[in-house]
């Protein structure tokens, strides 16, 4: 059985509506171990025949058999396996990859056979030494002469065994001495058992072959046939045995390593373009990470402050808008409040005593709100002392007429930059709007004369925090003084139920409503579930954070489109490289993986820069203020890299698929 057999093979090309026959009914057979020259002038079809013989192109008609196996029935990956295992190519223009040295170029076919770097590097070194390039192992193609480059391509052709050597005009780009050396090497390879198929237009070169097949207009016009007495070799001798193809797992490891290495070399070779492409991804990642970090810090600060104010409590107040006109809501009596303390889930009850009144200092007066304070007031209302002191135990015990004011009250009653500490404020509860209500309720009427209070401190909301307050300024006086001097009523108009959270807050609220409704005979009060409203607020802040992150992600989308564009340009620029890799045995999946990895590496590098930028931005924000502490967490780092990889996969898919879909013969033909 012949090693290679063509039966009525034709290859036609369509140029618009014109059908161009490059091969027209070629039938021939080639035995193993032959040295065959295919000769013809330009346009005779010899290069097309070589492409068909090397499984780089498919015939339009006819059958092409290799060891009796019909190549026309094989898929792209099976054809790649044939090229990898049986063929070696020597091109006129060498077709070496410029970013690899001589040894790496020679070892490249073994990468797609799944051979590890050690064994394939050693075999490449042995082959190059055999060809006289032992001192040029680490030289790149632009550092080698034409003859040396062609010898590197011979080593590459022999890397996986090279049973069939296809040489396309191997002497066309060489001087006469190098051309003669090339022909000598081909004869030596043939003597060692390799099948040599030499394509040339030079009769003098063809004369070195044992058999000459002449083509004209896509047809065989002369063929002196297999030499008489030719005996096909039983084995394929070589300086070193052919590399053994690795298993599937080993092959994947080698391919991934090669893909990452190639990606880094390709990105390094176009530094400016790589930097600009990374910039888009970096800005997108930095925007997303920074916005997420800022919103997370803001949410944490706001929710912490708000939680301390409203979470874990249920405010209850007198009055209900749903009451019939003319109905007067009842205040809350001590026994009613005591009955609520026994409800499951109630940790305690805080009574809120406050009163609007008129305060005066010298010629200035203002309507303010007086609040009976205790030792927990500052913490509960998220206040801090900014000047002077707060109320102490002696003030509570002696019912002292001392007072702590907030910044609104200070601005209303005192001149700018005037210290209020030690100054007297006169309060007149008799002029308060609530005075008549107190009298109607049967309580002792408030004094009508203004009462003097000494200012001992000034308070303000803690930095950036929420605090209780109103549009009025607030005065804090001992709760004992408040009950005795301003409001002696036992009843209260509002209070807070503190929760121990062992019972769901909504259930506690329902119990409070049921109990008070039974005591008052109607629902003349209002309640508010702070815990439930806090959960709703958290939902709103989460949605807002997602919205901000989504807006920031638009820049990441733009960066991804830029990466896709750059990768498409890269595929266009490296079409010949793709053809070389396919010719030496790369599968479509190998090519697709290479460009996908390159896109992912590009995006991950951009993501790393973006994370660094966002970290620097966070440090700048933290240094500029102390209200928010912005942290770039490890989770954000992981998400950034995951997003970067995802962008690379999504936007690198189209260029990778386009590269893998290229025909080897078309890719090799492009400049």
GUGU-171810 format. One record per residue: residue in three letters; x, y, z of N, C-alpha, C in turn. Coordinates in steps of 0.2 Angstrom, whole numbers, plus 5000, padded with zeros to 4 digits. Layout:
ALAXYZXYZXYZ;...
This chain:
UNK500449945000500050005000500450065000;UNK500350114995500750174995500650215001;UNK501150255003501050305009500550355007;UNK500650385001500250444999499950424993;UNK499250434992498950414986498350464984;UNK498350494978497850544976497550514970;UNK496850514970496450494965495950544963;UNK496150564957495750614953495550674957;UNK496150704960496050764965496050824961;UNK495550864963495450934960495350984965;UNK495651044964495551094969495351164965;UNK494751184966494551244962494451304967;UNK494551364965494451424969493951464966;UNK493551504970493051544967493251614968;UNK493351654962493551724962492951764959;UNK492451774964491851804962491451754959;UNK491251764952490851714949491351674944;UNK491951684945492451644941492751584944;UNK492751524941492951464944493651454941;UNK494151454946494851444944495151374946;UNK495251334942495551264943496251264945;UNK496451264951497151254953497451184952;UNK497051134953497251064952496651034948;UNK496750994943496250974939496350894937;UNK496050854942496150784940496850754941;UNK497150764947497850744948497750674952;UNK498150624949498150554952498850534952;UNK499050514958499750494959499850454966;UNK500350414966500550384973501250394974;UNK501450394981502050404983502250354988;UNK502750314987502950264992503350294998;UNK503350265004503750285009504450285008;UNK504850335010505550335009505750365002;UNK505350394998505450424991505750494992;UNK506150514987506350584987506050614980;UNK505450644981505050664975505150744975;UNK505250764968505150834967504550854963;UNK504150904965503650924961503850994958;UNK503850994951504151044948503551074943;UNK503651144942503151174938503351254938;UNK503051284933503151364933502651394938;UNK502651454939502151484944501451484941;UNK501051464945500351454942500151384940;UNK500651334940500551274938500151224943;UNK500151254949499751214954500151174959;UNK500851184959501251144963501151164970;UNK501151224972501051244979500351224982;UNK499851224977499151194979499251124981;UNK499651084976499651014977500051004984;UNK500551044986500951034992500451044998;UNK500051094997499551105003499051045004;UNK498851014998498350964999498750905002;UNK499350895000499750835002499950845010;UNK500050905012500150915019499550925023;UNK498950915021498350925025498250995027;UNK498551045023498351115024497751135021;UNK497551095016496951115011496651055009;UNK495951065008495551005006495351014999;UNK495450954995495250954988494550964987;UNK494350994981493651004980493350944977;UNK493750904974493550834972494050784972;UNK493850724972494350664973494550644980;UNK494950594980495150564987495850574988;UNK496050584994496750594996496850545002;UNK497250495001497350445006498050445008;UNK498150435015498750425019498750365022;UNK499150315020499150245023498550215022;UNK498150235017497450205016496950245019;UNK497050295023496650335027496350395023;UNK495750395022495450455018495450515022;UNK495950565020495950625023495350665022;UNK494950655017494350695016493850685021;UNK493850635025493350615030493550635037;UNK494150665037494350685044494150765045;UNK494050775052493950845054494550885055;UNK494450945057495050985058495550965063;UNK495250935068495750915074496150855071;UNK495750805068496150745065496650765060;UNK496450815056496950835051497550865055;UNK497450905060497950935064498450885067;UNK498150825069498450775072498950735067;UNK498650735061499050705055499650745054;UNK499550815054500150855052500650855058;UNK500350845064500850845070501250785070;UNK500950725069501250665069501650635063;UNK501450655057501750625051502150675047;UNK501950745047502250785043502750835046;UNK503250855042503650915044503650965038;UNK503651025040503651075034504251115034;UNK504551135028505051175027504851225022;UNK504751295024504451345020505051385017;UNK504851415011505351455008505551515012;UNK505051545016505251605020505351585027;UNK505451525028505651495035505051495040;UNK504651545040504051545045504251525052;UNK504751565054504951555062504551615065;UNK504451595072504051645076504651695078;UNK504551755077505051805079505251815086;UNK504751805090504851815098505151755101;UNK505251695098505551635101506251625098;UNK506651595102507351585100507351525096;UNK507951505094508051445089507751385092;UNK507951365099507751305102506951305103;UNK506751365105505951365106505651355099;UNK505851385094505551375087505551305085;UNK506151275086506251195084505751155089;UNK505651175095505251135100504551145099;UNK504351195095503651215095503151155094;UNK503251115089502751055087502651015093;UNK503151005097503050955103502650985108;UNK502551055108502051085113501351055112;UNK501151055105500551025104500450955104;UNK501050915105500950845107500950835114;UNK500950885118500950875125501550855129;UNK502150875126502750855128503050915133;UNK503250895139503450945144504050985141;UNK504251035145504751085143505451055143;UNK505551005148506250975148506350925142;UNK505950875141506050835136506050865129;UNK505650915128505650945121506150995120;UNK506451025125507051065125507651025123;UNK507650965126508250925125508250895118;UNK507750875116507750855109507850905104;UNK507550965105507751025101508451045101;UNK508751035106509451055107509851005103;UNK509650935104510050885100509950895092;UNK509350905090509250915083509650975080;UNK509651035084510051095082510751085082;UNK511051045087511751025087511950985081;UNK511450935079511550895073511650935067;UNK511250985067511251035061511751085061;UNK512151085066512751135066512551205070;UNK512051205074511751265077511851255085;UNK512351215087512351215094512551275098;UNK512851325094513051385098512551435096;UNK511951425093511451475091510751455094;UNK510751415100510151395102509751455105;UNK510051505107509651555111509651615106;UNK509751615100509751665096509051675092;UNK508751725092508151735088508251735081;UNK507651735077507751725070508051785067;UNK507951845069508351905066509051905068;UNK509251865072509951855073510351805070;UNK509951765065510251715061510251725054;UNK510651695050510651705043510151665040;UNK510051675033509451635030509551555030;UNK510251535029510351465030510251435037;UNK510451475042510351455049509551455050;UNK509251495048508451495049508151435046;UNK508451415040508151365036508351295040;UNK508951295043509051235047508651235053;UNK508451285056508051285062507351255060;UNK507151275054506451245051506551175050;UNK507151155048507251075047507151045054;UNK507451075059507451045066506751045068;UNK506351095067505651095068505251045065;UNK505451035058505050975055505250905057;UNK505750905060505950835063505750825070;UNK505550875073505350875081504950815083;UNK504450805079503950755081504050695077;UNK504650685074504750625070504850645062;UNK504350685059504450705053504450645047;UNK504050605048504050545043504050575036;UNK503650625034503550655028503750725028;UNK504250745025504550815025504350845018;UNK503950905019503650945013504051005013;UNK504451015008504951075007504651115001;UNK504451175003504151224998504751274996;UNK505051264990505551304988506051314993;UNK506351264996506751275002507451315000;UNK507651314994508251354992508051424989;UNK507451444989507251504985507451564988;UNK507551564995507751624998508551625001;UNK508851574998509551565000510051574995;UNK510651594997511251594992511451524989;UNK511851524984512051464981512351414986;UNK512751434991513151394995512651365000;UNK512151415003511651385008511151345005;UNK511051354998510551314994510851244994;UNK511451244992511751174991511851134998;UNK511951175003511951145010511251115011;UNK510751155010510051135011509851065007;UNK510051065001509951004997510350945000;UNK510950955002511350905005510950875011;UNK510650925015510350895021509750855020;UNK509350885014508750845012508950775010;UNK509450765006509750705004509850655010;UNK510250685015510450645021509750625024;UNK509250665025508650645028508350595025;UNK508350595018508050545014508450475015;UNK509050485015509450425017509350385023;UNK509150435028508950405035508250375035;UNK507850385029507150355029506650395029;UNK506750465029506150515028505950515021;UNK505350525020505050535013505050615012;UNK505350635007505450705005505050724999;UNK504650775000504250794994504550874993;UNK504850884988505150944987504750984981;UNK504551044983504151084978504651144975;UNK504751144969505251194966505051204959;UNK505251264956505151284949505851274946;UNK506351254949507051254947507251184945;UNK507351174938507551104936508151074939;UNK508651124941509251104944509151074951;UNK508751104954508551084961508151024961;UNK507651014956507350954955507750894954;UNK508350904950508750854948509050814954;UNK509050844960509350804966508850754968;UNK508250754966507750704968507750644964;UNK507550584967507550524963506950514959;UNK506450564960505850564956505550634955;UNK505350644948505150714947504450714944;UNK503950744947503350754944503250824942;UNK503050834936502950894933502250914932;UNK502050974934501351004933501351054928;UNK500751064925500651114921499851124921;UNK499651184922498951204922498551154927;UNK498851134932498451094937498451024935;UNK498851004930498850934928499550904928;UNK499550834930500250804929500350794922;UNK500950824920501150814913501750764912;UNK502050754918502650704917502750684924;UNK502950614924503050584931503450524929;UNK504150524931504550464930504450404935;UNK503950414939503750354944504250334949;UNK504050294953504450274959505050234956;UNK505650254958506250214955506250144956;UNK506450104951506450034951506850014957;UNK506649964960506949934966506949964972;UNK506550014972506450054979506050014984;UNK506450014990506149974995505950025001;UNK505350025003505150075008505450055015;UNK505650105019506050085025505550055030;UNK505850015034505349985039505350025045;UNK505850065047505850105052506050175050;UNK506050225055506150295054506750315058;UNK507350305056507950315060508050395061;UNK508350415066508450485067508950485073;UNK509250555073509750565079509450545085;UNK508850555087508550545093507850515091;UNK507550475095506950445094506350505094;UNK505850495090505350545090505050555097;UNK504850615099504550625105503850585106;UNK503750565112503150525113502550575115;UNK502050575112501450615114501250605120;UNK501150655124500850655131500150635131;UNK499950615137499150605138498750675138;UNK498150665139497650725138497850775144;UNK497850745150498050795155498650835154;UNK499150795153499850825152499850875146;UNK499450855141499450895135499050965137;UNK498550965141498251025143498651065147;UNK499051035152499551075156500051115151;UNK500351075147500851105142500551165138;UNK499951145136499551205131499451265135;UNK499251255142499051315146499651355147;UNK500251315149500851355150501151385144;UNK501051355138501251385132500851445130;UNK500151445132499751495130499851555134;UNK500051545141500151605145500851635143;UNK501351595142501951615140501951655133;UNK501551635129501451665122501051735123;UNK500551735128500151795129500651845132;UNK501051825137501451875140502051905135;UNK502251865130502751885125502351935120;UNK501751915118501451955114501252025117;UNK501052025123500852085126501552125127;UNK502052095129502752135130502952165123;UNK502852125117503052145111502652215109;UNK502052225111501752285110501552325116;UNK502052355119501952385126501452445126;UNK501552485121501052545121500352525120;UNK500252475115499552455114499252415120;UNK499752375123499552345129499352385134;UNK499752445135499652485141498952525140;UNK498852545133498252585132497652535133;UNK497652475131497152425132497052415139;UNK497552405143497452395150497152455154;UNK497252515151497052575154496252575154;UNK495952555149495252545149494952505154;UNK495252445155495052395160495252415167;UNK495852455168496052475174495552535177;UNK495352575172494852625174494152595176;UNK493952545172493352515174493352475181;UNK493952435182493952405188494052455194;UNK494452505193494552555198493852585200;UNK493452605195492852635196492352585200;UNK492352525198491852475201492152465208;UNK492752455209493052435216492952495220;UNK493152555218493052615222492352635224;UNK491952625219491252645221490952595226;UNK491152525225490852475229491152495236;UNK491852505237492152525243491852585246;UNK491752635242491452695245490752685248;UNK490352655244489652635246489552595251;UNK490052545252490052495257490252535264;UNK490752575263490952615269490352665271;UNK490052695266489552745268488952705271;UNK488752645268488252605271488352585278;UNK488952555279489152535286489152595291;UNK489352655289489352705294488552725295;UNK488152735289487452755290487052705294;UNK487152645292486752585295486952575302;UNK487652585304487852575311487452635315;UNK487552695313487252745316486452745317;UNK486152725311485452725311485252665315;UNK485552605315485452555319485352565326;UNK485852605329485952625336485352665338;UNK485052705333484452745334483852715334;UNK483752675328483052645327482952575328;UNK483552535327483452465327483452445334;UNK483052395336482952365342482452405347;UNK482052455344481552485348480952505344;UNK480352515347479752525344479552595347;UNK479552645344479252715347478452705347;UNK478152735352477452735353477252815355;UNK476852835351476652905353475852915353;UNK475652975356474952985357474753025351;UNK474152995349473853025343473852975337;UNK473252985333473152945327472752985322;UNK473052995316472653035311471952995309;UNK471952935310471252895308470752915313;UNK470852945319470352955324469753005321;UNK469152995323468653035321468753105323;UNK468453155319468553225321468353245328;UNK468653275332468453295339468653245344;UNK468953195342469153145347469853165350;UNK469953165357470553185360470953115362;UNK471553105359471853045361472153055368;UNK472152995372472352995379473052985379;UNK473353015385474053005386474152935389;UNK474752915390474952855392475052855400;UNK474652815404474752825411475252775414;UNK475452785420476052735422475852665422;UNK475252645424475052575425474952545418;UNK474852585413474852565406475552545403;UNK475952585405476652575403476952515407;UNK476752505413476952455417476752385414;UNK476152385411475852325409476252305402;UNK476552355399476852335393477552305394;UNK477852325400478452295402478452225403;UNK477952195404477852125405477752085399;UNK477752115393477552085387478252045385;UNK478151985382478751945379479151985374;UNK479751985374480152025369480352095371;UNK480052125377480152195379480752195384;UNK481252225382481852235387481752285392;UNK481452345390481352395394480952455391;UNK480752505394480352565391480752625393;UNK480852665389481152735390480552785389;UNK480452825394479952885393480352945390;UNK479952975385480253035382479853095385;UNK480253135389479953195391480253255388;UNK479853295384480153355381479553405381;UNK479753465380479353525380479553585376;UNK479153615372479353675368479253735373;UNK479753775373479653835377480153895374;UNK480053945378480454005375481054015380;UNK481654025377482254035381482554105379;UNK482854135384483154205382483854205386;UNK484254245382484954265385485054335383;UNK485054375388485154445386484554475382;UNK484754495376484254525371484054475366;UNK484254415367484054365362483654315365;UNK483154295361482654245363482454195357;UNK482254135359482154085353481654035356;UNK481254005352480853945353481253885353;UNK481353845359481753795359481353735362;UNK481753675362481453615365481853595371;UNK481453585377481853565383481753485383;UNK482253455385482253385386482553365392;UNK482153315396482353285402482853235401;UNK483553245402484053205401484253165407;UNK484553105405484853065411485553045408;UNK485852995412486452975410486552935403;UNK486052915400486052875394485852925388;UNK485752985389485453025384485953035378;UNK486653055380487153065375487153005371;UNK487252945374487352885370486752865365;UNK486152875368485552855365485452905359;UNK485652965360485553015354486153035350;UNK486652995351487252995347487553065347;UNK487653095353487853165354488553155358;UNK488953205357489653215360489653285363;UNK490053295369490153355372490753395368;UNK490553455365491153485362491353545366;UNK491053565371491253615376490953605383;UNK491353615388491053615395491053535396;UNK490453525400490353455402489553435401;UNK489453375403488753345403488453345410;UNK487853335410487553325417487853265421;UNK487953275427488153225432487753205437;UNK487953155441487453125446487253175451;UNK487653225453487553275458486953325455;UNK486953335448486453375445485753345446;UNK485753275445485153235445484853235452;UNK485353225457485153215464484853275467;UNK485153335465485053395468484553435464;UNK484253405459483853445454484053515452;UNK484753515450485053575449484753615443;UNK484753675443484553715437485153725433;UNK485453675430485953675425485653655418;UNK486053665413485753655407486353645402;UNK486253595397486753585392486353595385;UNK486653635381486353655375486653625369;UNK486253625363486553605357486853665353;UNK487153645347487453705343486853745340;UNK486253725339485753765336485553815342;UNK485453795348485253835353485853895354;UNK486453865354487053915355487053975350;UNK486853955343486853995338486254045339;UNK485754025341485154065342485154115348;UNK485554095353485554135359486154175361;UNK486754155357487354185359487654215352;UNK488154255354488454285348488954235345;UNK489254255339489754205336490354215340;UNK490654155341491254145345491254165352;UNK490554175355490454185362490354125365;UNK490754105371490754045375490054055379;UNK489654005379489054005383489153975390;UNK489753945391489853905398489853955403;UNK489453945408489353985414488854045413;UNK488554045407488054105406487354075408;UNK486954125410486254105412485754115406;UNK485354065405484854065401484154065405;UNK483654105403483054105406482554075401;UNK482154025404481653985401481054005403;UNK480554005399479854025401479353975399;UNK479253915402478753865400478053895400;UNK477853945403477253965403477053995396;UNK477554015392477354035385477453985380;UNK477553915383477553865378476953845375;UNK476853815369476253795366475953745370;UNK476353705374476053645377475753665384;UNK475853725386475653745393474853735394;UNK474453755389473753755390473553675390;UNK473953635387473753565386473853535393;UNK474453555396474553535403474053545408;UNK473853605408473253635412472653595411;UNK472453585405471853545403471953475405;UNK472553445406472653375408472553375415;UNK472453425419472453425426473053425430;UNK473653435426474253435429474453505432;UNK474853505437475053575440475253615434;UNK475053675434475253725428475953735429;UNK476353745424477053765424477053835426;UNK477653855429477753925432477753975426;UNK477454025428477354085423477954125423;UNK478354125428478954165428479554125425;UNK480054165422480554135418481054105423;UNK481254045422481754015427482454015424;UNK482954035428483654035426483953965426;UNK484353955421484753895421485453915419;UNK485953885422486653895420486853845415;UNK487153875410487453825404488153795407;UNK488153725407488753695409489053655403;UNK488753655397489053615392488653625385;UNK489053615380488753615373488853545370;UNK488353515366488453455363488253465356;UNK488553415352488453415345488353335342;UNK488053325337488053255334488753235333;UNK488853165334489453135333489653145326;UNK490253145324490453155317490153115312;UNK489753145307489453105302488853065304;UNK488653065310488153015312487453045312;UNK486953005312486353025313486153045320;UNK485753085322485553095329484853125329;UNK484553115335483953135336483953215336;UNK483453245334483453315334482753335330;UNK482753405330482153435327482353495324;UNK481953535320482153595317482253645323;UNK482053635329482153675335482853665338;UNK483153715341483753695345483453655352;UNK483953625355483753575360484153595367;UNK483753595372484053605379484053545383;UNK484553525386484553455390484653475397;UNK484153465402484253475409484053415413;UNK484253405419484153345423483453325422;UNK483353265421482653235421482253255428;UNK482653255433482353265440482053345440;UNK482453385437482353455437481753465432;UNK481753435427481253435422480553415425;UNK480553365428479853345431479653385437;UNK480053415440479853465446479753535443;UNK480153555439480053635437479653645431;UNK479653595426479353605420478753565419;UNK478753505420478153455419478053405424;UNK477653415428477553375434477053315432;UNK476853305426476353255425476653185425;UNK476153145428476353075428476353035421;UNK475853065417475753035411476253055406;UNK476353025401476853045395476453035388;UNK476753075384476453075377476753025372;UNK477353005374477752955370478252925373;UNK478452865371478952825375479252775369;UNK479752745371480152695367480152625370;UNK479852575367479952505369480552475367;UNK481052455371481652425369481552355369;UNK481852325363481752255362482352215364;UNK482252145366482752105367482852055361;UNK482452065356482552025349482451955350;UNK482251925356482051855357481451835353;UNK481051895352480351885349480351935343;UNK480151905337480151955331479852025333;UNK480152075331479852145332479152155330;UNK478952125324478352135322477852105327;UNK477952045330477552015334477452055341;UNK478052085343478052125349477552195348;UNK477652215342477252275340476452265340;UNK476352205337475652185337475352175344;UNK475752145349475552145356475452205359;UNK475952255358475852325361475152355358;UNK475052355352474452385349473852345352;UNK473852285353473252245356473152265363;UNK473752275367473652295374473452365375;UNK473752405371473552475372472852495370;UNK472652455364471952465362471452445367;UNK471652385370471152365375471052415381;UNK471652445383471652495389471352555387;UNK471452585381471152645379470452635375;UNK470252585374469552575370469652585363;UNK470152615360470252625353470952635352;UNK471152635346471852645344471952725342;UNK472052755348472152825348472952845349;UNK473352805346474052805347474352785340;UNK474952795340475352775334475952735336;UNK476152685332476852645333477252645327;UNK477852625328478252615322478752565324;UNK478852515319479352465320480052485317;UNK480452505322481052525320481552475316;UNK481452415319481852355316481652345309;UNK480952335308480752325301480852385296;UNK480852445299481052495294481752495293;UNK482152475298482852475297483052425291;UNK482652365291482852315286482652345279;UNK482052385279481852415273482452465270;UNK482652495275483152545273483852515271;UNK483952455274484552415271484452395264;UNK483852375263483652355256483752405251;UNK483552465253483652525249484352545248;UNK484752545253485452555252485852505248;UNK485552445249485852395244485752405237;UNK485152425236484952435229485252495226;UNK485352545230485752605228486452585227;UNK486752545231487452525230487552485223;UNK487052445222487052405216486952445210;UNK486552505211486452545205487152585204;UNK487452615209488052645208488652605205;UNK488652535207489152495204488952475197;UNK488352475195488152465188488352525184;UNK488252585187488452645183489252635182;UNK489552625187490352615186490552565181;UNK490152515181490252455177490252475169;UNK489952525168489852545161490552565158;UNK491052595162491652605160492052535159;UNK491852485163492152415162491952385156;UNK491352395154491052375147491452405142;UNK491552475142491952505137492652475136;UNK492952465142493652435142493652365139;UNK493052325140493052265137492952265129;UNK492552315127492552325120493152345117;UNK493552385120494252405118494652345118;UNK494652295123495052235122494852195116;UNK494252185115494052145109494252175103;UNK494252245102494552275096495252265096;UNK495652265101496352255101496452185099;UNK496152135102496252065100496052045093;UNK495552085090495452075083495952095079;UNK496252155081496852185077497452135078;UNK497552105084498052055085497951995081;UNK497351975080497251915076497451925069;UNK497251985066497352005060498152015058;UNK498552045063499252055063499651985063;UNK499351935067499651875068499351815064;UNK499051835059498751775055499251725052;UNK499851745050500351705048500651655054;UNK500651685060500851645066500351595067;UNK499751615066499151565067499251505062;UNK499451525056499551475051500051425052;UNK500651455055501251415056501051365062;UNK500751395067500551345072500051295070;UNK499551305066499151255063499551205059;UNK500051235055500451185050500851135054;UNK501051155060501451105064501051065069;UNK500351075069499951025073499551055078;UNK499451125078498951155083498251145081;UNK497851125086497151115084496851175085;UNK496151175082495751245083495751265090;UNK495651215095495551225102496151255105;UNK496751235102497451265104497451335103;UNK497251355096497251425094496751465098;UNK496151435099495651475103495851485110;UNK496151435113496451445120496951495120;UNK497451495115497951545115497751615116;UNK497251635111496951705111496551715117;UNK496151665119495751685125496151695131;UNK496751655132497151665138497451735137;UNK497651755131497951825130497451875132;UNK496851875130496351925132496251925140;UNK496251865143496151855150496751885154;UNK497351875151497951895154497951975154;UNK497851995148497752075147497252105152;UNK496652075153496152105157496352095165;UNK496752035166496952025173497452075175;UNK497952095171498452145172498152215173;UNK497652225168497252285169496852285176;UNK496552235178496252225184496752245190;UNK497352215190497852225195497952295196;UNK498052335190498252405190497652445193;UNK497052425191496452455193496352445201;UNK496452385203496452375211496952425214;UNK497552425211498052475214497852545214;UNK497552565209497252635208496752645214;UNK496252595214495752605219495952605226;UNK496552565227496852565234497152635236;UNK497452665231497752725232497252775233;UNK496652775229496152815230495852815237;UNK495752755239495452745246495952775251;UNK496652765250497052795255497052875255;UNK496952895249496852975249496152995252;UNK495652955251495052975254495052975262;UNK495452915264495452915272495952965274;UNK496452985271496853045273496553105273;UNK496053115268495753185268495153195273;UNK494953145276494353155281494353095285;UNK493953095291493953045296493253025297;UNK492753045293492053015294491952945291;UNK492252935285492152865282492852835282;UNK492852775284493452735283493352685277;UNK493752695271493652655265494152605265;UNK493952545264494352485264494252445258;UNK494852425255494852385249494952315251;UNK494452275252494452205255494752155250;UNK494952105253495152045249494652015245;UNK494052025248493452005243493352045237;UNK493452115238493452155232494052135227;UNK494652125230495152105226494952035222;UNK494651985225494451925222493951945216;UNK493451985218492951995214493252035207;UNK493752085209494052115203494352075198;UNK494752025201495051975196494551935193;UNK494051915197493551875193493151905188;UNK493051975189492752015184493152025178;UNK493852035180494352045174494351985170;UNK494351925173494451865169493751855165;UNK493251875168492551865164492551915158;UNK492851975159492852025154493251995148;UNK493851965150494351935145493951875142;UNK493651835145493351775142492751805137;UNK492351845140491751875136492051905129;UNK492451955130492651995125493251965121;UNK493551915123494051885119493751825115;UNK493151805116492851745113492851755106;UNK492551815103492551825096493151825093;UNK493651865095494351855092494651785092;UNK494551755097494851685098494451635093;UNK493851645092493451605087493651615080;UNK493751685079493951705072494651675071;UNK495151675075495751645074495751575073;UNK495351535077495351465076494951445070;UNK494551485067494151475061494551485055;UNK495151505055495551525049495851455046;UNK495851455040496151395036496851405036;UNK497251345038497951345038498251375032;UNK498051355026498351375020498251455019;UNK497651475020497451545019497851585024;UNK497951565030498351605035499051605033;UNK499351555031500051555029500151595023;UNK499651605019499751645012499751725014;UNK499451745020499451815021500051845023;UNK500151905021500851945023500651975030;
